[in-house]
Amino acid sequence: MACWLYEGMLMFGVVFISGYLFSTLTQTRHALDNRHMQQAFLFVVFGIYFTWFWAKGQTLAMKTWHIRVVDRHGAALTQPRALLRYTLSWLWFLPPLAVGGLYGLPGGELAVIVIGWVAIWATLSRFHPQHQFLHDVLAGTRLVHHKPAEPTKRRKFWHP
């Protein structure tokens, strides 16, 4: 969960830069103008970010916490599998957001529902035999502990 929170902090920078780029290119002067188009743009930007890094094995937050995403057999993800994992990972948020939109819930109530859904979703992984999240099971991926190789010590050729 700590990796997830760290990833969220990193994504703040991605959202800020992407939002600024979008607003500049579309000449958006008010935050609510082009809101749905900006959300779609950010969805694509997030997709590119996560698909790219997951196909390489790790995002920066995953490197920090020594976590690697691999397929069922332990191999690196292909771009299509990483994209599938990204799409399925939206199961963390889409159901409560759909309920909130369907019933027109205010922000505070929607936040409670989203936080509750995420907590339930995370807890359900404890019941899976390998403690995998549902989107990983469906995508054929898994998270593994990955300790990077120790750097080799450089030999000194000259001793003072």
Summary of the structure (lengths in Angstrom):
residues: 160
radius of gyration: 19.5
end to end distance: 49.0
largest distance: 76.0
contacts: 388
relative contact order: 0.11
helix: 64%
strand: 6%
